[in-house]
Each structure stands twice: as C-alpha cells, then as structure tokens.
Amino acid sequence: MGMPTLSLAQKRPNRAKLEAEKKENLAKISELNAIIEKTEQKKEASVGRLNAIGERINKQVKQIDILSQNQDLLSVEVDEINKTKDNLTGDLAKLKAEYGKMIYHAAKVSNKYNQLTFLFSASTFNQLVRRYKYLRQYSDQRRKQAAMIEQIREELVAEQVKLLQKKQEQAAILQDKIKETHNLEVLKNQQSSVVEALSSKEQKLRQQLEDNRRAVERLEDMIAKTVEKEIRKSRTKQTAINAAPNEIELSPDEAKVASSFTALKGRMPWPVKSGFISGHFGIQPHPFLKKIRVNNNGVDIQTSAGNSVLAVYRGIVQRVVNIQGVNTMVAVQHGDYFTVYSKLDNVTVQEGQVVAPGQKIGEVATDADGTSEVNFQVWKNASKQNPELWLKAR
C-alpha cells in the first residue's frame, strides 16, 4: 500500500500558523535591529556587525516568504469564493426560472372564480379534496421557492463582501511585500558597505583572528584541566575501578543529575533570552576572510549588551576564571557533563556554588568593536558536544 495522499486543504499553509510565524519573526527582527544599533555606536565596521546584518537579512527573506505564502493562500481563497459565487449564481438562475413557471401557472387560477371552478369541476368528492390539497401545496411551494431565492441572494451578497475583503487583504499584502523587499535591498547595501570597510582593515582582522585562536586554546586548556581534576577527584572518592580512564565515576545522586541532563538534548534552554548563533560548532569558514577557517568548541551567541547569562541546568560551579581574550569563564558541572560560559562580565557566582536552572551567572561582555557575544560549550567528560544539538529550536 502507498502512503496516503494529502488533500489540497491539508497541503495548504494554515493562516493562523502563518500569522504566528510572522509575529515571531517580527520579534526576532526587532531583537536584531537592537543588536545592529549597538554595533553601529562604534564607528568602525566589525565582523560582529557583519554577522548581525547577515542574520537580519535571513529574517527579512523569511518575512518576504511568509508574505508570499499569505498571497498564495489568499489567491486560493479568492478562487474558492469565486467558485461558490458561480454556483450560487447558477442556483439563483434555476430557482428564478422555476419560480417564473410557478407564477405563470398560478396566474391561470389566480382569482377565486378560477380556483372555485377548478375545485367544483371535480367529478368526485375525493378528486375535489385532491385538488384542494394541490392548490394549498402549490401555494406553499411558491412561498418556499421565494424564501429560497431570498436566501440564495443573501448568501451571494455575503460571498461578494468576502471577496471584496480578500481583495483588500491582497492589496495590503502586496504593499507590505513591496516595502519589505525595499528593506531587504537597504540591508544588502549595508552589508556591502560593511564588507567594503572591512576590506580596508584585513590585516587587523587577521591579527584579531590570531589573538582569538590563542584565547580559544587557553580556554580549551582550562576546561580540559577542570574536567581532568573532577575525574581524579571522582576516582579518589569512589571504590569502583571499572570506568574508562577519561570518565568521571558518578555517585548515585550524580548519575541522576547526568541522566536528567541527558534528557535535555534538543530542548535545552538558551543561556541568553535573546540573540542568534553567530559562530557555529566545529570548523567553519571565517565570515569575512576568504579561505580562512576557524574552529569553535561551542557556539557563539550574539546578543544585546548587558544581557544576563543564565545557567541552562542545575549544577555545581567548578571554575570561575578570567582568561585573556575571552573575559571571564564559568564552568558548571552536571554529573559527568559540563556547561561552559565564556566572554562574561560581572559574574555573580563563585566556585563550589550550586546554581539552579535559569539562575543568572553573569552578563555578556561587549568587546572593543561593540559586539556582545557569549561562547557556550557542552562537554561530556573530556568530549566536546555540539551545543546546537542540545539547544531547543529558536
């Protein structure tokens, strides 16, 4: 047996869903506008501004796509209304024709004399009764036919009103689409201007990239040492010796925490309430420098200056340390998992402290270029995880 075929109605985008997507996308656009505005306070072009404009362009393209889907949906609805109108017009014409015939026949027996003649010319009493019932039914049928005609007329007017409303919606969406397409062109021009400005400071960008590479190495070394320390500690307090050498020996309570943390995969809350992923996990092409690839042990999340950075799950703060190039780093242990938050400022937790899910651990730092970004990592023992597989969709 083949797969069931979806009907046109099932394949068609849902109006409520489109409106929800539009509202959500507009909220993200508003967030990005705020981020871009902050980066523009620094007169120099920056990779952070380029990333923010690139993400803003993505959301602008999505906004235009939502409007296009709305246009398609309205076109289908207009076609359906026109079909309904055609059917109603046909029904109305038939009813009027039938009613005309009734009026013509009724005219022959319209006066009382003709009706009495028709009745009393019956040859039997039973025939007289049948003729009387016929006259009554015929009169009732005419009234019903007239009522049906009036009902069809009202339905037809209602469909015409709906059609007018749909066409007004189409005109409004077309104007919105024209405006949003213009906004997209403005954004692309801004992007080109930033790229041109960055081209004149390529040497500085390469030096920043080298400084960042060294900072990432220092951060990775610090995290690795933190994990190794916890592995050694777990082996001194546990009696079992069967675990792999690079894994933490878990107590029953720690195993519960690790198990519940594992269940977060794909639905983990973000460490900041707003923002976008500006740097993906693993080896990625540099956003501006051609033929240059950068390695990221986590994800960079660009957000607004001063935003709070939140613990994604309950755990114990194992390390709070300032590292040159990434500001302050906080490492939180969750059984044999660790979440790492760097590029922080105004840290509000200390080593050994138990933190709750959603608890503030600091604020996102802003660099000299005006970019506010937090680096977020997930480790299982000494193995780096891709945070994008853990964070819930946004």
N, C-alpha and C positions, 0 to 999 in steps of 0.2 A: 504494500500500500504506500502511496506517495504522501508527502507532507500536505496537511490541509492548506488550501489556498485562502489567503486573506481577502476579504471584500474591500472595495474601494473605500468604504467608510472606515474600515479598520486601518488601512494604509495611510489615510489622510491625517495630517498633523492635527492635534487637538488644540482648539482655540485657547482653552484655559491653560494648557501646558505651555503654549507659545507665549502667553501673557506672563506666566510665571518666569519663564526663561528670560524674557525681555526685562522684567523688573530686576531679576538677579544680575543680569549683565550690566544694566544701568548702574547698579550699586557698585559693581567692580570697576566700571568706568570712572565713577566718582572717586573711588579709592585711588585709582591710578593717576587721575588728574591731580590729586593732593600730593602724591609721591613726586610726580613730574615737577609740580610747582616748587617743592622743596629743593629739588636738584637744580632748578633754574635760579635759585637765590645765589648760588655760586656761579659767577660769570663764565668760568671755564667749562668747556664741554667735558663730559666724563663718560666712561663706559656704563656707569650706573644710570645716567640719563638716557643713554642709547638703549639699554635694556628695558627701561620703563616705557620709552616711546614705542619700542618693538612690541611689548605686551599690550600697550594701549591700541596699537594698530590691529593686533589679533582680536581684541574685544570689539573694535569698530567694525571689522569684517564680519564678526559674528552678529552684530546688531543689524547690519545690512541684510545678512542671510535670514535673520528672524523676520524682518520686514518683507523679504521676498516670499518666505513661506506663508506669511499672512496674506500677501497678494494672491498667491496661488489658491489659498483656502477661500478667499472671497470670490475669486473667479468661479470656483466650483459651486459655491453657494448661489451666486448670481445665475449660473446655468440652471441650477435646480429650481430656483424661483421662477425663471422664465418657462421652464417645462411645466411647472404647476400652473402658471398663468395660462399657458396654451391649453392645458387640459380643462381648466375651469372655463375658459372662453368657449371651447368646444361643447362642454356640458351645458353652458348657458344657451348657446345657439339651439341645441337639441330641445331643451326644455321650452324655449320660446316657441319653437316650431310646433311642438306638441300642444302647447297652451293655445296657440293660434287655431289649431284644428278644433280643440275643445270649444273655443269661443264661437267658431263658425257653426258647429253642430248645435251648440246651445242656443244660438240665435234663432234656429228653426222652431224651437219650442220655448222661446224665452217668455212669451206672455202667458198669462194664466189660461186664456182660452185655448191656446195650442196645447198647453200641458193637460188641461181637463179633457180635451178631445183625445189626446194621446192615451190618457188613462181610461176613459169610459168607452173608447172604441175596442177595448179588450173583449174577447169573445167569452171569457170565463172569469170567475172571481179570482182564481189562482193567478191567471195572467195579469189581472189588474194589480194584484199585490206585487207580482214580479216587476211590473212597470213602475210602480210607485217606489220600490226599493232601488230600481235602476236610476230614477231621477234623483233620488237622495244621494246615492253613491257617486253619480256623475257630478253633482254639485260639490260633494266633499272632495272628490278628486281634483276638481278645478281649484278649490281653496288650497289643497296640499301642493298642487303644482305651482300656484302663485307664491306660496311660502318658500318652496324650494328655489324658485327663481330669485327671490329676495335674499335667501341665504347664500346662494352662489355669488350674487352681486357683492354682498358684504365680504365674502372670502376673497373675491377678486380685488376689491379695493384694498384689503389688508395686505395682499401679496404685492400690490403696486406700491404701497407705503414701505414695505420691507425692501423692495427692490431699490427704491429711492435712497433708503438708509444705507444699504450696502454700497451703492454707487458713491455716496458721500464718504463712506469709510475708505473706499478705494482711492478716491481723490486725496484724502488726508494722508493715507499711507504713501502714496506716490510723492507727495510733497515732503514727507519725512525722509523718504529714501533719497530724494534729491539732496536734501540738507545733509544727511549722514554721509553720502558719497562725497560731497564737498568737504566735509570734516575729515574724511579719510585722506583726501588729496593734501589737505593742510598738514596732517600728521606725517605723511610721506615726505613732504617738503622739509618739515622739521627734522625728520630722521636724516635726510640728505645733508642738511646743514650741520648736524652734529658729526656725521661721518667725515665731512669735509674739514671741520675744525679738528677732529681727532687725527686726521692725516698729517696735520702740521706738528703734532706732538708725539709722533710714533716712537721716537727714542725714549721719551719719558715713560710711555706706556710699557715699553719693553723692560725698563728698569723697575717699574711697579710690578710687572709680572714676575720678575726675578725675586723681588723682595717678598712677594706673596708666596712664591714657591718655597722660599726658606721658612716663612712663617708657618706654612702648612706642614712642613717637615718637623718643625719644633712642636706643633700641635699634635701631630701623629705620634711623635716620640713620647710626649707627655701622657697621652691617652694610653699608649701601649704599656708604659711603666705603671700607670694606675691599675690597669687590668691585671698585669703580672703580680702586682702587690696583693690584690684581692685573691688571686689564685693561690699564692703562697700562704696567705692568712687562712684560707678555707682548708688547706691541707694540714695545717697545724691544729685546727680545732675539730676535724673530722677523723674518724677512725678508719673509714673505708679508703682503700687504695686502688680501687679498680677503675676509677675515672681516667679519661685521657689526660695526658700531662698538661695540655693547654686549656683545660676546662676547670671551672670552679666547682668544688664539692659543695652541694647545696644541702642545707638543713631542711627538714620538712616544711617549715614556715617559708623559707626562701624558695623552695620548689613551688609552693602555692603561688607566690608572687610572680615567679618566672612563667608559670603556666597561664596565669591571668593576663600577664603582659603579652604572651604569645597570641592570645585570643584577640588582642587589639589590632592585629595585622589587617590593613585595609580600612580600618575605621578609627585610627588614632587621631586625636585632636591635634591641631596645628599648634606650634609653640608661640605663635603670634595670631591675634584675632583677624588681622587683615594683611594682605600682601600677596606676592606671587613668587614662583620659583624662578630666580634669575640665574642660577647655576645648578645644572643637573649632576646627578651622581656619576662617578666614573670619569673616563677620559672623554673630553668634549672639545669641539673646536672653539677657539677663542672668539668672542662675539665681534671682534673687530680685526685683530691681527691675522692676516691670511697665513695659512699653512702652519699655524701655531695651535697646539692642542694643550689643554690643561687638565690636570687630574683633580677630582674633587672626591674626598672621602665621605661626603654627605651631600647636603643640598644647601644652597644659599637662598634665603628668602628675603627679598627686598620689600621693605615696608616703610611706614612713616616714622620720622624722627621721634624718639622718646617713647615709642610703643613698648608696652610691657612684654617681657618674655616669660612664658608660663611653663611649668613642669607638665609634661604630657601624661605622666602617671605617677603614682605614689612610689617613693623610693628613698634612698639614703644618699645625701650629698657626700661624695668621696673626695672630690677635689675642687678647690676654687683657687685659681692661679692666673696671674697676669702673664701673657705671652706676647712678646714683641711682634707686632703685625696683625694680631687678631684680638687685641684688647684682653678682656677677661674671659676665661673659660671655666664653665661649671660642668662637672661630670656627676651624673646621678646613677646609682646602681639599683637595678630591679632584679634581684636574684642573679642569674648569670647573664643578664642583659645590662647594657649601659646606654644612656642617652647623654649626648654631649652638646652643649650650647656654647658657642664662642662668638666673638665680636660683640661682647656685652659691656654695658656700662652700669654704674650704680647698682651693683649686685647686692641683693638683700638676704642672702642665705650664707651659711658657713659650713665648713666640713663637719661631718657627723650628724648634721641636722636631718630629720625626717621631713620630707615635703609631701604635700597632698596633691592630687591631680588638679591642675588649673591654678596652683599656687604661683604667685609671682616670684621669680628668682632674680630678676634684674630688668634692665631696659636695653633696647637695641642701641648700639653705638652708631654714631654718624662719622664717616671719615672726612678727610680734608676736602674731598670733591663734593661733599654734600650727600653722599649715598648712605642710606641707613639700611643695614643688612645684617641678618643673623645667620650663622652657619650652624646647621643642625645635623647631628650624626646619630646613628643607631649601631651599636656593636653587640654581638653575641659572643661572649668570651673575647678572644682576640680576632674574631672575624667581623669585617665591616659589612653592614647591611645597606641595601638601597632604601633610604627613607621614603622615597616616593611609593614604594610598595606597601608601606605601613600607614602613611597619612591618608585620611579619608579624602575623597574627591571634593574639590572646591571649585 
